[in-house]
Amino acid sequence: MLQDFDLKKIVQPLLDWFGKNARILPWREDPAPYRVWVSEIMLQQTRVEAVKPYFERFTKELPDVKALAECEEEKLLKLWEGLGYYNRVRNMQIAAKTVMEEYGGVLPADYEELLKLKGIGSYTAGAIASIAYQIPVPAVDGNVLRVISRVTGDRSDIMKQSVRTEMERALKEIMPEKQAGAFNQALMELGATVCLPNGAPLCEKCPWQEFCEARLTDCWQEIPVKSKAKARRIEEKTVFIIRDGEKIVLHKRPTKGLLAGLYEFPNTSGHLTEEEALEWVKEQKLSPIRIQKLEPAKHIFSHVEWHMNGFMIRVDELAEDRSGMLFVDVKDSEENYPIPAAFGAYTKYMNIKLGNERFEEK
């Protein structure tokens, strides 16, 4: 149990291990507050290897808080395209404007002040405060919850806020004041590379192997305890790839709700038959010439799953906007219209590349 375990003994072995095993990451080379912030927001729900090129492009285009605050929304969303959870970057821009107005363009070197900024919770505030400013506060994410639960043999439900709060309190007591950033990063690194979230932990590489309760009692499969999340809602959709020779049809989503303000392929609820799909296109005052059924696809959001069927439909010349539709050149759509990864299974039919894919061959 966490309360019965002497946490002090984890500190020095962990720091020694991190000094020898820390991965070289672009945001670690220059841990300026803005760069730490961008990296931590990007790393939420996204793997490190996927984040690297996004981080490099984003910080090149928007190198500081001022640039982020002033960036036009569609450019901002295009830079984020493929990372998902677009409200994260919208919240970053709101926070950047606050930092410009209230903190002179510099993220505050104060944990409580960081918490006041839009989109910054206890973990992100702890990461910025400790890594960029060496303030001795914890940064507890899923990796940290897992490694501390295992080393202490704690079977508390990590989905409960009270468990996270107690872990933050316990870690704050043992935080090395002059190495706060290294300590927090080392905990995250251990969870990402050794005490893995999926599959067996690499105990032979762990600096805590001699006293880890989960290893000593061979119960790593049971820890951490995590109550089941509520089942996701299933939504069926039919997606339309509509084009003439040069242009495709896009539609801008509403300004609020899921994927707010992004561009999508036209779609409708339910799985339509080929006849129903053709009728739907005619209802949009378009003239279909031929239709091709595409493979089904699925996209998972945090609370909902889209189960999609698709049709490629060739139509007569697209001349002007109808029913809120946008008729855009294929290349223009790739460069200027942020399309969420939810539709990634169908962009290949337009020779469109999203997010990282656009840069892999350059």
N, C-alpha and C positions, 0 to 999 in steps of 0.2 A: 504493500500500500504506500501511496505517496507520503502520507503523514509519518509513517514508520521508517522511511528510508533516509539515509544520510546523503542528501543530494550533493553535498560539498565535494564528495569524492569523484564526481563525474567531471569536474571542471578542468583540471590540469591534463588528464589523459586526452580529453576531447580537444583542447587547444593544441597539444603536441601533435595529435593526429591531423588536425586541420592544417597546421603549418606545413605538413608534408604532402597532403592529399587534396588540397583545395583546387578545384577546377579553375582554369583561366577563363574568365567571363568578361565581356566588354564593360559591363557596369562596375566590375570590381577593380578594373585598371584605373578608373577615375571615379571614386565614389562620392562625387559631388551630390548635394541634396536633391537637385532636380533629376539627375540621372538615376539615383537610387529610387526615387518616387516613380519615374516612368517604368523602370524595370520591375518593380514590385507590383504595380497595377497590371502590367502585361503578363506577369507570371501567374496571376490568379487564373486557375482553370486551363493553363497552357504550359506545355513542356518547355524546358530550357532550350533545347536545340531548335524548336520552332520559333522561339522568341528572338533569338540572336539577330537574324536579318531584319526583323521588324524593328528591333531596338536601334540598330545602326541607321536604318532609313529614317525613322521617326526623329531621332536626335540630330541627324544631319539636316533635315528639313525644318525642324523646330528645336533649335539648340538651347533654348532657355524658357523660363516662365513667360516672359513677354511675348515671345513668338507663339507659344501655345495659346495664350490669352487672346491674341489678335487673329489667329488662323480662321479662315472662313470654314463653315461647317462641312461642306462637301469635300474639301481637301482633307480635313481632319478625319472624316469617316473613310475616305479612300486610303489614307495612311494606315488606318486600323483594319481595313478590309481583310477578312479571313481570321482575325483573332476572336471574333464573336463578342457577345456581351457588350454591345456598343454603348450602353449607358455608362460603362466604366470610363470611356474616353470623353463622353459628354460631361460627366461629373468632374473629370480632370480639368476640363476647360473652365467650368464654373469656379473650381477651386483656384485655378491660375488667375482668374480675374480678381478674386478676393485677395490673393497674395499680392497682386499688383496694387490694389487699392489700399490695403491695410498693412502690408509688411514690406513695402518698397521693392517688390519683385523678388524677394528672397524667402524661401520656405522658413518658417520660424524654428529656431533651435529650442523648442519647448514642446514636450510631449502633449500636454493639455491643449496648447494652441493648435497643434497639428490635428488633433481630434476634432476640432471645430470646423475643419475644412471639408467641403462636400466630397463624399466618396472615400474618405480616409477613416478607417476603423482602428481598433486597438492594435491589430497586427501591423498594418501599414505604418501607423504612427510610431510603433515600436521599432520597426525596421529602419525608417528614416532617421529617427532620433539616435539610435544606437550606431548604425553604420556610417551615417554622414557626420554626426555630431558627437559620437562616443558618449552619449547619455546612457547611464546604466538602467535601461528599462527592457523588459522582455518583448519578444515578437513571436507569439505562439500561433503557428499555422498547423495544418494537418500533419506535416512531417514531425513537428515538435510534439504534438499530442501523442503521436504514435511512439516515438523513441522514448519519451519520458514515461509513458504508460508501461512500456515493455521493460525498461531497465528497473523500474520500481515495482513491477508486478501489479500495477494498479488496474482494477477491473471496473472502474467507474465509467459510466456512459459518456464518451467524449462528445456526443451530440448535445449534451446539456451545457448551457452557458455557465452554470455554477461550477462545473468541472474545469472549464477553460479558465475561469476567474481564479480558482484555487491554484491551478498550475502557474498562472502568471504571478500570483503572490509568492509561491514557493521559489520560482526561478529568480524573482527580483532579489530575494534574500541572499542568493549565492552569486549574483552577477559580478564578474570581475570588473571593477570600476574603470580600469585603464584599457580593458580589452572587450568592452561590451559588444562592439560591432562584430569582432571575430567570433565571440562566443555564440551570438545569435546565428551568424552565418554557418558556424560549425554544426550547430544543432540541425539546421535545415539541410545542410550538406550530408550529414550522417543519414538522415531520413531519405534523402533523394538517391544516394549511391550505395548504401550499405544495409540499413534497416528498411527494406523496400516496402512500398505500399502494396505491391502485387507480387506474390511468390515468396519463396523462402528468403529470410534475411541472410546476408553473407557474414555470419557471426565470426568466422575466422579472421575477418578484416576489421572487426569492431574494437575500438579502444576500451570498451566496457565489458568485454567478454568474460572477464574473471568474476564480475559481480552482478551481471545482468540477471535479474530474477526470471525473466521469460526464457532465457537460455538455460539457466541452471535447472529449471523445472520443466523445460521442454513444452512450454505452453504458448509459444509465439503465435500459433494459429488462432488462439482464443483472445488475444490482446492486440490492438485495443478493442474494447467493447463499444459497439456502435449500433444504436437503435435504428431500425429500418425507417428510411424516409418514406413519405407518402407516395403512393404509386403515381407515375406521370399520366396525365390525360392524353388519350390518343386522338389526333385529328387527321382525318383523311382529306387529301387535296388532289386536284388535278392541275398540273402545271402545263402552260402552253408556251412553246418556243415558236413564235410567229415571226416570219420574215418574208421579205421579197428578195430581190437580188442583192441589194446593198444594205438594207436597214433591218433592224429588229425592233420589236415592241417591248418597252419597259413600262413599269408603272411605279409611281412613288407611293410608298406606304404612308399611313397617317403619321402625324407628328407626335402622337402618343401611343404607348402600347409596345408590343413585341416588335423588335427591329424598326423602331420608329424612325421615319425620315429616310430610310434606305430605299434603294431601287430593287425591284423584283421582276421576275417574269410574271405575266398575267396568270392568275390562278383562281380556282373556285373550290368551294367545299365539295367533298364527296369524290368518289371515283367514277368518272363518266365513261360511258361506252364511246366507241369511235363516232357513232351517229350523234350522240349527245354532244360530243366535243365539237363536231362540225356545226351543229345548231348553235352552240354557245358562241362560236366565232362569228357566225352570221348575225347574231344578236348584237355584236359589237360594231355592226355595219362594215364588216370586212368581207372580202370575197375569197374563200378558200379555193385553191387549185388542187392541192393534194395534201394528204395527211400520212404521217408515219408514227406508229406507236413506239414509244421509248420505254426503256426498262424502268421498273419501279425503284424508288429510292426512299431512304429514311434519314431524318435528321432529328437529333435529340437535343432539346433544350432542358433547362433545369426542372421545369414543371410540366412540360408538354412534349410529345413526340409527334412529328409530322410524318405520316405515311403517304408518300406521293406516287402518283402515276403521271406519266408525261406524254405529250404529243408534240411532234414537230409539224408545223403547218405552214405550207407555202401559200402566200396570198398574192393577189394582184398588187400593183404598186401602192406603197404606203406614202400617201401624199401629205396628210395633215393630221394633227392630233384629234383623236375621237375618244369620248367617254373617259377622259383623264389619262389616256394612254400617251406615251411618248414614243415617237418614231425616230430612232437614232442610228447613226452609222455604227457598224460593229466595232471598229477600232476606237471610235469615240466613246463607246460604252465601256471599253476596257480601261481607258485612260481617265475618264472623268466621272463615271457614275458608280458609286460604291454599291456593289451587289453582295449581299451576305452569303456566307459559306453554306447556308441552308440550301441554296440552289446550286451548289458546286457540282452535283452529279449531272446537271444539264448544261452547264456552260460549255462543255467540250463540243457540243453540237453547233456552237457558234464560233468555235475557235477563240473563245475568250478565256483568258487566264485570270484567276483571282489571287489577291494577296501575294504570298511568296512565289507562286508559280510564275508570275509575270517577270520575275527577275532571275530565275534559275538559269536561263540560257544566255543572259547578257554578260 
